[in-house]
Amino acid sequence: MKIGKKIIPLLLCAVLATSLAVPAGAASYTGVSNWFSPSLNEMELLDLIPASFDGMDLSQDVTRGEMCELAVRAVEKIMEYSIEPERTDYFSDTSVDYIVKAYELGIVSGYPDGTFRPNNKLTRQEFFQIIENFCNAAAYLPEADGSYLSQFQDADDVASWAREAAQVCVKCGYVTGVSDGTTLTLVPEGYATRQEAMAMFLRAYKSLNEYYYYVKNAQVVVDDHNGIQGGETGENTVVDNVAITGVDKHMMVTASTLNVRSSWSSSSQVLGTLSYGADVTVTGLCENGWVRILFKGQTAYVSGDYVTDYTEVDHSASDDAVAVANLAMSFVGYSYVYGGASPSSGFDCSGLVYYCYGQYGYSLNRVADDQMDRDGVAVSYDNLQVGDLVFFGSGTYANHVGIYIGNGNFVHAATPSSGVRVNSLNETYYANRYLGARRIIVN
């Protein structure tokens, strides 16, 4: 393969957050279930569906070859590069380029007899393994946790070779199982329809977006071969007669959107933007008040008026409370949907809280005012901990709720226009409407 995997994280940071594009032509499909229509539309907007899928019956079972094509298309979209395989003779029964590419990326493997069998249907546990391999190929390495399989009646039926992958897929929310109303199963040896596979694959693809862009908040991995020329961390320099004191620190963005520029002036070229709460690596402090940072592997500058010293998140809360807050953070960027309470449908404010706490076994009321009146125990503003619920409204009625994440910030499903995002309790709008806080998990 002509491109190294090590640069994928950098490209994910740079590309995933801006990869939405309307496909050139509208494709048509048959057998599309109502539940899958929103995911299908999203995959079309992300341009994740290969052209060969046009006209397919999506209610039919997905094949090994089709899954390879989906996976490779996603990787190449992420990398903005067409992979050139080193060889094409790995399998005796196929030399199709996307299967060869998927093999070289480590996403798939063949059978002991040297075949790949691209037309074979893909079992659900084979799909689990492919999804884990896809994540690993993109340098995302979620840890397996066996406890997540306990909810499935047939968990013991998962083959030993697929058990870790199944744990990862369930833990990360890629796989939700099959329910008949009374029991929940994985059906590991059953087949997945094309639309089921596409829906699960979409969740995995989006999790890379969340992990690299939102959770990592614009942290950058530098290509070893390029490095940074000038503006190294801690280096004192002079740029256009402005002295810069070298530092090695992290700061946090305090503006809703902050322009990143090529030099220390508002008239210089805009290289990109950072969002509120982004953690930036600072390499120098300019004497005119600007700040030198690393941005997508380059030296860049932001106004010092809109960044502040970064403080680590307070982890004095219980492990479960921190885990709930981290889960909520993973949904930053998801849509605000009135009445929504799941990743597949989107969230409203109380729905996000209800869902995140529900994943850890805590049953909350469904609307914000009831959560404030009936769930947990009251805590003062000065004693807020990560995972506490913070409420907003007028009088004594709470019409909005979020989850505190430390440093005066909270994550919430804000509005239909902004979706799930992070804001500060100190912002005028929220400070004027703050009603109180409740702690759900009391140590």
C-alpha positions as CSV (number, residue, x, y, z in Angstrom):
1,M,0.0,0.0,0.0
2,K,1.4,3.4,-1.0
3,I,0.3,5.3,2.1
4,G,1.2,4.8,5.7
5,K,-1.5,4.3,8.3
6,K,0.3,6.5,10.8
7,I,-1.1,9.7,9.2
8,I,-4.7,8.7,9.5
9,P,-5.4,10.4,12.9
10,L,-4.2,13.8,11.5
11,L,-6.3,13.4,8.4
12,L,-9.3,12.4,10.5
13,C,-9.0,15.6,12.6
14,A,-8.7,17.7,9.4
15,V,-11.3,16.0,7.3
16,L,-14.0,14.3,9.3
17,A,-15.5,17.5,10.6
18,T,-15.8,19.0,7.2
19,S,-16.6,16.0,5.0
20,L,-20.3,16.5,4.5
21,A,-21.0,16.8,0.8
22,V,-24.1,16.3,-1.3
23,P,-23.6,13.5,-3.7
24,A,-23.4,14.5,-7.4
25,G,-26.3,12.3,-8.4
26,A,-29.3,10.9,-6.5
27,A,-29.3,7.1,-6.2
28,S,-32.3,4.9,-5.8
29,Y,-32.8,1.9,-3.6
30,T,-35.5,-0.6,-2.9
31,G,-36.5,-2.4,0.3
32,V,-35.7,0.6,2.5
33,S,-37.4,0.3,5.9
34,N,-38.8,3.4,7.6
35,W,-36.4,3.1,10.5
36,F,-33.4,3.2,8.1
37,S,-34.5,6.2,6.0
38,P,-32.8,8.8,8.3
39,S,-29.5,6.8,8.3
40,L,-29.7,6.4,4.5
41,N,-30.1,10.1,4.0
42,E,-27.2,10.7,6.3
43,M,-24.9,8.3,4.5
44,E,-25.8,10.0,1.2
45,L,-24.9,13.4,2.7
46,L,-21.6,11.9,3.9
47,D,-21.1,10.4,0.4
48,L,-20.4,7.0,2.0
49,I,-22.4,4.8,-0.3
50,P,-20.6,3.3,-3.3
51,A,-22.1,3.9,-6.7
52,S,-22.5,0.1,-7.2
53,F,-25.2,0.1,-4.5
54,D,-27.5,2.2,-6.7
55,G,-30.6,0.1,-7.4
56,M,-29.9,-2.5,-4.7
57,D,-32.6,-4.0,-2.5
58,L,-31.4,-3.0,0.9
59,S,-33.6,-5.6,2.7
60,Q,-31.4,-8.3,1.3
61,D,-28.4,-9.8,3.2
62,V,-25.1,-8.0,2.9
63,T,-22.1,-9.8,1.4
64,R,-18.5,-9.9,2.4
65,G,-17.5,-8.1,-0.8
66,E,-20.1,-5.3,-0.3
67,M,-18.9,-4.7,3.2
68,C,-15.3,-4.3,2.0
69,E,-16.5,-1.7,-0.5
70,L,-18.3,0.2,2.2
71,A,-15.3,0.1,4.5
72,V,-12.7,1.1,1.9
73,R,-14.8,3.9,0.6
74,A,-15.1,5.4,4.1
75,V,-11.3,5.1,4.7
76,E,-10.5,6.8,1.4
77,K,-13.0,9.6,2.2
78,I,-11.3,10.1,5.5
79,M,-7.8,10.1,3.9
80,E,-8.7,12.1,0.8
81,Y,-6.5,9.7,-1.0
82,S,-7.0,6.7,-3.3
83,I,-5.2,3.8,-1.8
84,E,-2.9,1.9,-4.2
85,P,-2.5,-1.7,-3.2
86,E,0.9,-3.3,-3.2
87,R,-0.4,-6.6,-4.7
88,T,-3.6,-8.1,-6.1
89,D,-2.9,-11.8,-5.8
90,Y,-3.8,-12.4,-2.1
91,F,-6.8,-14.6,-2.9
92,S,-7.4,-17.3,-5.4
93,D,-11.0,-16.3,-6.1
94,T,-10.8,-12.5,-6.4
95,S,-8.5,-9.6,-7.2
96,V,-11.2,-6.8,-6.9
97,D,-9.4,-3.7,-5.8
98,Y,-11.6,-2.8,-2.8
99,I,-11.2,-6.3,-1.4
100,V,-7.5,-6.1,-1.8
101,K,-7.4,-2.7,-0.2
102,A,-9.5,-3.9,2.7
103,Y,-7.1,-6.8,3.2
104,E,-4.0,-4.6,3.2
105,L,-5.6,-2.2,5.7
106,G,-6.2,-5.1,8.0
107,I,-10.0,-4.8,7.8
108,V,-10.7,-8.3,6.5
109,S,-8.9,-11.6,6.1
110,G,-9.4,-14.6,3.9
111,Y,-10.1,-18.3,4.5
112,P,-7.3,-20.9,5.2
113,D,-7.7,-22.3,1.7
114,G,-6.7,-19.0,0.1
115,T,-10.1,-17.8,-0.9
116,F,-12.1,-14.8,0.1
117,R,-15.6,-15.8,-1.0
118,P,-16.8,-12.2,-1.7
119,N,-20.4,-13.3,-2.5
120,N,-20.8,-15.1,0.8
121,K,-23.3,-13.5,3.1
122,L,-21.8,-11.7,6.1
123,T,-22.7,-13.1,9.5
124,R,-23.3,-10.7,12.2
125,Q,-20.2,-11.8,14.2
126,E,-18.1,-11.4,11.0
127,F,-19.5,-7.9,10.8
128,F,-18.5,-7.2,14.4
129,Q,-14.9,-8.2,13.6
130,I,-14.9,-6.1,10.4
131,I,-16.1,-3.0,12.4
132,E,-13.5,-3.4,15.0
133,N,-10.8,-3.8,12.3
134,F,-12.1,-0.7,10.6
135,C,-11.7,1.3,13.8
136,N,-8.2,-0.1,14.4
137,A,-7.2,0.7,10.8
138,A,-8.1,4.3,11.5
139,A,-6.0,4.3,14.7
140,Y,-9.1,4.3,17.0
141,L,-8.7,1.5,19.6
142,P,-11.7,1.2,21.9
143,E,-11.2,-1.3,24.8
144,A,-13.3,-4.4,25.0
145,D,-15.5,-4.9,28.1
146,G,-17.1,-8.3,28.6
147,S,-19.8,-6.9,30.9
148,Y,-21.6,-5.3,28.0
149,L,-22.6,-8.7,26.6
150,S,-24.4,-9.8,29.8
151,Q,-27.7,-8.2,28.6
152,F,-27.9,-10.6,25.6
153,Q,-29.5,-14.0,26.1
154,D,-27.3,-15.6,23.4
155,A,-23.9,-14.0,24.3
156,D,-22.3,-17.4,24.9
157,D,-23.0,-18.2,21.2
158,V,-20.5,-15.6,20.0
159,A,-17.4,-17.4,18.6
160,S,-14.2,-16.9,20.6
161,W,-12.5,-15.2,17.7
162,A,-15.4,-12.6,17.5
163,R,-16.0,-12.1,21.3
164,E,-13.7,-9.1,21.7
165,A,-15.1,-7.4,18.6
166,A,-18.7,-8.0,19.9
167,Q,-17.8,-6.4,23.2
168,V,-16.3,-3.4,21.5
169,C,-19.3,-3.0,19.1
170,V,-21.9,-3.2,21.9
171,K,-19.9,-1.0,24.3
172,C,-19.5,1.7,21.6
173,G,-23.2,1.5,20.5
174,Y,-22.5,0.2,17.0
175,V,-24.6,-2.9,17.8
176,T,-27.8,-2.8,19.7
177,G,-29.0,-6.3,19.3
178,V,-32.3,-7.8,18.2
179,S,-35.4,-7.6,20.5
180,D,-38.6,-9.6,20.3
181,G,-40.1,-7.5,23.1
182,T,-39.0,-9.8,25.9
183,T,-35.5,-10.9,25.2
184,L,-32.5,-9.2,23.6
185,T,-30.1,-11.2,21.4
186,L,-27.1,-10.8,19.2
187,V,-27.8,-13.6,16.7
188,P,-24.1,-13.9,16.0
189,E,-24.4,-16.6,13.3
190,G,-27.4,-14.9,11.6
191,Y,-27.0,-12.6,8.6
192,A,-27.3,-8.9,8.5
193,T,-29.3,-7.1,5.9
194,R,-27.6,-4.4,3.9
195,Q,-29.5,-1.7,5.7
196,E,-28.7,-3.2,9.1
197,A,-25.1,-3.4,8.2
198,M,-25.1,0.1,6.7
199,A,-26.7,1.5,9.9
200,M,-24.2,-0.1,12.2
201,F,-21.4,0.9,10.0
202,L,-22.6,4.5,10.0
203,R,-22.5,4.6,13.8
204,A,-18.9,3.4,13.7
205,Y,-17.9,5.9,11.1
206,K,-19.5,8.7,13.1
207,S,-17.8,7.6,16.3
208,L,-14.5,8.3,14.7
209,N,-15.7,11.8,14.0
210,E,-16.7,12.3,17.6
211,Y,-13.5,10.8,19.0
212,Y,-11.0,12.7,16.8
213,Y,-12.8,16.0,16.4
214,Y,-15.0,16.5,19.5
215,V,-13.4,14.3,22.2
216,K,-9.9,15.2,21.3
217,N,-11.0,18.8,20.6
218,A,-8.6,19.5,17.7
219,Q,-5.5,17.9,19.2
220,V,-3.1,17.2,16.4
221,V,-0.8,14.3,15.5
222,V,2.2,15.5,13.5
223,D,3.5,13.5,10.6
224,D,7.0,12.3,11.6
225,H,8.4,13.1,8.2
226,N,7.3,16.7,8.0
227,G,7.5,18.0,11.5
228,I,7.2,21.7,12.3
229,Q,9.7,24.2,10.8
230,G,9.9,27.2,13.2
231,G,7.7,27.8,16.1
232,E,8.7,24.6,17.9
233,T,7.2,24.1,21.4
234,G,9.2,26.3,23.8
235,E,11.1,28.2,21.1
236,N,11.6,32.0,21.4
237,T,11.2,33.7,18.0
238,V,10.6,37.0,16.4
239,V,7.9,37.2,13.6
240,D,7.6,40.5,11.7
241,N,9.1,42.4,14.7
242,V,6.8,40.8,17.2
243,A,8.7,38.9,20.0
244,I,7.2,35.5,20.9
245,T,8.1,33.8,24.2
246,G,8.2,30.1,23.7
247,V,6.0,28.0,26.0
248,D,4.7,24.4,26.2
249,K,1.1,24.4,27.6
250,H,-2.5,23.8,26.8
251,M,-5.2,26.5,26.7
252,M,-9.0,26.3,26.1
253,V,-11.1,28.3,23.6
254,T,-13.7,30.5,25.2
255,A,-15.4,31.9,22.0
256,S,-18.2,30.0,20.3
257,T,-16.1,30.1,17.1
258,L,-12.5,31.2,17.0
259,N,-10.6,31.9,13.7
260,V,-7.2,30.4,13.4
261,R,-4.9,32.6,11.4
262,S,-1.6,32.3,9.6
263,S,0.0,35.2,11.6
264,W,-0.7,37.3,14.7
265,S,-3.1,39.7,13.1
266,S,-6.8,39.8,12.4
267,S,-6.0,40.7,8.8
268,S,-4.0,37.5,8.2
269,Q,-5.2,34.5,6.3
270,V,-7.8,32.3,8.1
271,L,-6.6,28.7,8.2
272,G,-9.7,27.3,10.0
273,T,-11.8,27.6,13.1
274,L,-11.9,26.1,16.6
275,S,-15.1,25.7,18.7
276,Y,-15.8,26.6,22.3
277,G,-14.0,24.4,24.7
278,A,-11.3,23.2,22.2
279,D,-8.1,22.2,23.9
280,V,-5.2,23.8,21.9
281,T,-1.5,23.1,22.2
282,V,0.2,26.5,22.7
283,T,3.9,26.9,21.6
284,G,4.3,30.7,22.2
285,L,2.9,33.9,23.7
286,C,3.2,36.9,21.4
287,E,4.0,40.3,23.0
288,N,1.0,41.9,21.2
289,G,-1.4,39.5,23.0
290,W,-1.8,36.8,20.3
291,V,-1.0,33.2,20.9
292,R,1.0,30.8,18.8
293,I,-0.5,27.3,18.5
294,L,-0.2,24.0,16.6
295,F,-3.1,23.6,14.2
296,K,-3.4,20.5,11.9
297,G,0.4,20.1,12.1
298,Q,1.2,23.7,11.3
299,T,2.2,26.8,13.3
300,A,-0.8,29.1,13.5
301,Y,-2.1,32.0,15.7
302,V,-5.2,32.9,17.6
303,S,-6.2,36.0,19.5
304,G,-5.3,35.7,23.2
305,D,-8.6,37.4,24.1
306,Y,-10.5,34.2,23.3
307,V,-8.4,31.5,25.0
308,T,-7.8,30.8,28.7
309,D,-5.5,28.6,30.7
310,Y,-6.7,25.0,30.4
311,T,-7.5,23.2,33.7
312,E,-7.9,19.4,33.9
313,V,-11.5,18.2,34.4
314,D,-12.4,17.6,38.0
315,H,-12.5,13.9,38.6
316,S,-13.5,14.0,42.3
317,A,-16.9,12.6,41.3
318,S,-17.6,8.9,41.2
319,D,-16.3,6.9,38.3
320,D,-19.9,6.3,37.0
321,A,-20.6,10.1,37.1
322,V,-17.4,10.8,35.1
323,A,-18.4,8.0,32.6
324,V,-21.8,9.5,32.1
325,A,-20.3,12.9,31.4
326,N,-17.9,11.3,28.9
327,L,-20.7,9.5,27.2
328,A,-22.7,12.7,26.9
329,M,-19.6,14.4,25.4
330,S,-19.4,11.7,22.8
331,F,-22.7,13.0,21.4
332,V,-21.5,16.6,20.8
333,G,-22.6,17.5,17.3
334,Y,-25.7,15.2,17.3
335,S,-29.0,16.7,16.3
336,Y,-31.5,18.3,18.6
337,V,-34.8,16.5,18.1
338,Y,-37.8,17.4,20.2
339,G,-38.8,14.2,22.2
340,G,-35.6,12.5,21.1
341,A,-33.8,10.3,23.6
342,S,-31.4,8.1,21.7
343,P,-28.4,8.4,19.3
344,S,-30.4,7.0,16.4
345,S,-33.1,9.7,16.7
346,G,-31.3,12.6,18.3
347,F,-31.8,14.2,21.6
348,D,-33.7,17.0,23.4
349,C,-32.2,18.3,26.6
350,S,-33.8,15.9,29.1
351,G,-33.6,13.1,26.6
352,L,-29.8,13.3,26.5
353,V,-29.7,13.2,30.3
354,Y,-32.2,10.3,30.4
355,Y,-30.3,8.3,27.9
356,C,-26.8,8.8,29.3
357,Y,-27.8,7.9,32.8
358,G,-29.9,5.0,31.6
359,Q,-26.8,3.4,30.0
360,Y,-25.3,3.1,33.5
361,G,-28.5,1.7,35.1
362,Y,-30.0,4.9,36.5
363,S,-33.7,5.5,35.7
364,L,-34.5,9.2,35.6
365,N,-37.7,11.1,34.9
366,R,-38.1,12.1,31.3
367,V,-38.6,15.9,31.5
368,A,-36.3,18.5,32.9
369,D,-38.7,19.9,35.6
370,D,-39.4,16.4,36.9
371,Q,-35.7,15.6,36.9
372,M,-35.1,18.7,39.0
373,D,-37.9,18.0,41.4
374,R,-37.6,14.2,41.8
375,D,-34.2,12.9,40.8
376,G,-31.0,12.8,42.9
377,V,-30.2,15.3,45.6
378,A,-29.7,19.0,45.5
379,V,-26.1,20.4,45.4
380,S,-24.9,24.0,45.6
381,Y,-23.2,25.8,42.7
382,D,-19.9,25.9,44.6
383,N,-19.9,22.1,45.1
384,L,-20.7,21.0,41.5
385,Q,-19.0,17.8,40.4
386,V,-18.6,16.2,37.0
387,G,-21.9,14.4,36.1
388,D,-24.2,16.7,38.1
389,L,-27.3,17.9,36.4
390,V,-27.6,21.6,36.0
391,F,-31.1,23.2,35.4
392,F,-32.3,26.4,33.8
393,G,-35.6,28.2,33.5
394,S,-37.7,30.9,35.1
395,G,-39.2,31.1,38.6
396,T,-39.1,27.6,39.9
397,Y,-39.8,25.8,36.6
398,A,-37.0,24.1,34.8
399,N,-37.3,24.0,31.0
400,H,-33.7,23.0,30.3
401,V,-31.1,20.7,31.7
402,G,-27.5,19.7,31.0
403,I,-24.7,17.6,32.4
404,Y,-21.8,19.4,34.2
405,I,-18.4,18.4,32.8
406,G,-16.1,20.5,35.0
407,N,-14.3,23.9,34.6
408,G,-17.7,25.7,34.7
409,N,-18.9,24.0,31.5
410,F,-21.8,21.7,30.8
411,V,-22.8,19.6,27.8
412,H,-26.5,19.7,26.6
413,A,-28.8,19.3,23.7
414,A,-29.1,23.1,23.2
415,T,-31.3,24.0,20.2
416,P,-32.4,22.7,16.8
417,S,-29.8,24.9,15.2
418,S,-26.8,24.0,17.3
419,G,-27.6,20.4,18.5
420,V,-25.6,18.8,21.3
421,R,-22.9,21.2,22.4
422,V,-20.8,22.5,25.3
423,N,-21.5,25.9,26.9
424,S,-20.3,27.7,30.0
425,L,-22.4,28.4,33.1
426,N,-20.8,31.8,33.1
427,E,-22.3,32.9,29.8
428,T,-24.9,35.6,30.4
429,Y,-27.8,33.7,28.9
430,Y,-27.3,30.6,31.2
431,A,-26.1,32.5,34.3
432,N,-29.4,34.5,34.3
433,R,-31.5,31.4,34.0
434,Y,-29.6,29.0,36.3
435,L,-32.0,27.4,38.8
436,G,-29.9,24.8,40.6
437,A,-28.2,21.4,40.3
438,R,-28.9,17.8,41.3
439,R,-26.5,14.9,41.9
440,I,-27.7,11.6,40.7
441,I,-24.9,9.4,41.9
442,V,-24.2,10.1,45.6
443,N,-20.9,8.7,46.9
